[in-house]
Structures are given as C-alpha cells and as structure tokens.
Amino acid sequence: MKHPLDDKTVDWVDQKKPLHAKVIFDNRFSIMVFAAHSASFTIKDVQEAVIDINRQAVRKCLIDLMDLNLLERVSIKTYKATDKAKQLFGVVV
C-alpha cells in the first residue's frame, strides 16, 4: 500500500472493483431469495419487487442464474427456481 503523499507509486488494486462485485452479487442473491419463495415470476415482477434496474440487466442476471442451474425458464416470459435453489434457501420442495 502506498503512502497517501506518495505520487510516484501506482496502486495495482482498483478500489471500485470490489464495490461493483458486491452489487453484482447482491442483485443475484436478492433475485434468488425472491425466486425461491415464488411459484413463478417474470422480469417485471423482479423489477417491481426486488431491484429497480432495467429489463436488460435483470435478464442478464436471470441468464447467469440459469447457467448455474438455479433458475429455469417455464415459458418465454416466466421463470422459476429449481429444486436445487429452493433447497439452498430452505424452502420445502
């Protein structure tokens, strides 16, 4: 770690990255809690009940969670948590 008055040493760790990673994790975790306790849901449901971000960002989160086999698509607009995800959150399957 460099001294606050040292203007010649470069920080190798970007201070913004950990915050960004935390936001990404928090968004996906919040969606998973919501999904585990819902029978099924849509992107609009997530926007209204969980996090207020644009549709594309919610869709990206859902795709990431589907890649991890924590969510599955029921129809074109509807998603639900897998049994694996429900077990992680203590929901009776």
PEWO-V940116 format. One line per field, one symbol per residue. ss: DSSP state (@ for helix, = for strand, . for the rest). psi: psi as a letter, one per 20 degrees, with the letter a starting at -180 (. if undefined). burial: # if it has 24 or more other ideal C-beta (glycine too) atoms within 12 Angstrom, else .. Layout:
ss = ???
psi = ???
burial = ???
This chain:
ss = ..............@@@@@@@@@@@@@@@@@@@@@@....=.@@@@@@@.....@@@@@@@@@@@@@...===.....===.@@@@@@.....
psi = pqqhiojhpppippihghgghgggggghggggggghjqgrrrghggghhfpmrrghggggghgghhhjkhqqpgahiprqqrhgghhhjkpp.
burial = ..........................##.#######.#..###.###..##......##.##..##...###......####..#........
